[in-house]
């Protein structure tokens, strides 16, 4: 992959300087140096494309410069060299892409773990920890290896694996998967397997395989390349066989190269990338912007993509007729003010929205995974997990008691973003195949998406999401995957276009994707598709209008009406026209 850096700019800058020097000082030798630079730049690439029998303007430019040297038309050859090297630099700029997805994934894995050895713990490299060893995972740490829980209980955030925001409490003997995060106190696990076979390592491997196994996308310029190449060679060959005049052949080739295919499309997509960035949509490559216009199937992760991605207090059920919702919320907030649990944050947020300050609590004691208790206004208040009968489908419920008496049940759930249902319905009406992939249980997902005509795939692991995307691609569908978490990274990398909402700290999923949307507004998806179609439309317009004008010019050159230098000037006029048209992508398609 080539990037726009000093090295990339050296060639077009050198050619431009040599051209200017030759014109100003009248030194034809400088033209030859410039042409040599252009020929050297395309020689290897052109040779490879000839060897593989793929049509390319690279070797048309090569042929044109070679004939320019042999016929003494040095100025025309230098102009071709300048436009070719400039087009290559422009394409390199448009194609710049961060390729750090694997390093971002690997950086999150701890390098060592504390292994229990008699009465002490020793920091040991993960690769050297054998099956059966006992390791400790401290609060806030990512679980580095798979294993079985030794401690009495553990509270885990499984968002990396399932995408679900609500923490889970596990008891001794439960299977603990690497990649989950300790949301409570330190616990011990007995390791099963090795680093290479761990769940987290499998996610890394899936991303690696997805990136290496991506099928090539047939771009607009590629589709137009072969026919135009054949047409150019046919006209120039015909001119040579009929007239034997290399000057006419050169004039034909000069007009055929190197724009619009080398410059028009990159300029159009750079404009589209710029416009998208202005809307807080970061598209990493022009190829991604072009591919989006062809997408037929869209897979959505649920949590954090279509939902808010964090628990919200959705309902309070009063169990004591003398209590009010405000009193219940005040008592709960008094306790949860002392906690950093996700449900505590949901209660405090609900309190802030109602704009009141809860009473102070004393003697507060929290047992991670069990609940929290303390004294408020002289009463013993506790907030613990509610009995199963009190739960709402698709969420979690807490029971508030006062001196042992049940007062209320507080219900929490991850909720859909505003207008998410309407957004999904619009996509299906517009002809997209839409499906939601979630690590949540099927019954929970069905409650959230009730009434929407989309496919639901529940209980999905990262491997399941990867497989579903892969199967859709195997059916010939152009697939977009929209997600936001580490558990989405393999599917994001495998999809034709990966789109991630980057209001998360999960850099691995951002790096695995082709598009990063800053924030959580799902309506940016509509804007992204509109921008893509607008950019492709203008790029196509520019390319085919340029080809048409070049073809007309080649015909005039074939009949001897245009000389090589005149052809270079005419081609520059065509270049300017298509570039100006291509730059329209930088403006809002609805302006």
PyMOL commands that set and color helices and strands:
alter all, ss='L'
color gray80, all
select helices_A, chain A and resi 6-25+28-51+57-71+74-94+101-107+126-128+159-162+199-212+220-243+246-256+264-278+286-292+325-336+342-353+388-390+420-429+442-448+462-474+486-494+507-512+524-558+564-586
alter helices_A, ss='H'
color red, helices_A
select strands_A, chain A and resi 112-117+120-125+134-137+147-149+153-157+168-171+175-176+181-182+187-191+281-283+297-301+312-318+361-367+371-376+379-385+396-402+405-413+433-437+455-457+479-483+497-501+515-517
alter strands_A, ss='S'
color yellow, strands_A
deselect
rebuild
show_as cartoon
